[in-house]
């Protein structure tokens, strides 16, 4: 079946589904096809029940009154997938966006429709300015169109001004992209890929980027501010121990936030978090407090925190909870869960809420409440969540001196473990947990420490280890002789 289509439609909100229904009914897009019945089945299984894994060819044949062949069904689903992709693009275009205006202006002037151009674009009444560097190339097209119009009217000083703006925006875009590419090579090098990194360093030397940036920074032009921010971040990435550059990055971002779009802000948060992750993993610094401050900054900013996306896993929500707890901020995490868990899509909200509350209660040593939350929830449709909850229950029983009950829990886990659809890496993670859990029991019962001294060290090599890895590390360390 068409998994790409199911994934795509699964990301649609209810409002987008309604608009897409109208879209596929439009004869300009659908031609002579009638997709009503197929769309009805898709809506039932994807939007209403969220049971995509149950959507098979037979579902369509049972639900649809009109009988069609398997070959025809495959073709129709492929056509709907193409329409969904086209819908995403068209729905994202607004008549006030830079990309829309750049294309429209070009079309009008290409047809010598100067009066139409003048009608929709009056520089006195409207100043179309991009709010994101990704809009800069399209805005440059707008400026060229404006210059062409003013040239026809003989307004040469205005023409020159438009081309001056054009050069500035293009230079800012080029500079920003160059720095972002350099960052990409830097992150690739951190992950073991060193193919083109030195070549890019030489390219940067030719540009004499440091000297250029000093004059650009002094100019303090809003057009170049995104590039300046990325330059500071890049310098900090190259030298994580430079506390002065770290301070400068944060101050420049906070002092110029009004100039940055949501995409730029999101990029800032992601890159800074990646740097903290690297520093923490390499033991260059303990960055949990920095991560926590970065998360609080995101929440205070407000624009870039949105847990309502139709996707799984809701990793950002979990990261906020995990980092907050690692920083010892149980009260903050409790308020965070209360405030933001209602934003999570209904299809995964219960899973994410359960995971968060179990983590919170465990951190507070309130194990009975943690166990109560696990037992209260029905089995989820998500394998990862269910495996997490099985492991958590086993750990809590151990901590409550109820290890004997775990034989039944482990038997249930092994039975669940054989289900189809569980990813290989999650099977391996669960199997690894069980192997080490039995080693832990053996150590506790025998009192023998041989072979276990390496286990504690093994569990220190990840930034935000899963709850079971943190737990195993703590238990093994606690049982080793002093």
Order of alpha helices (4+ residues) and beta strands (2+ residues): alpha-alpha-alpha-alpha-alpha-alpha-alpha-alpha-alpha-alpha-alpha-alpha-alpha-alpha-alpha-alpha-alpha-alpha-alpha-alpha-alpha-alpha-alpha-alpha-alpha
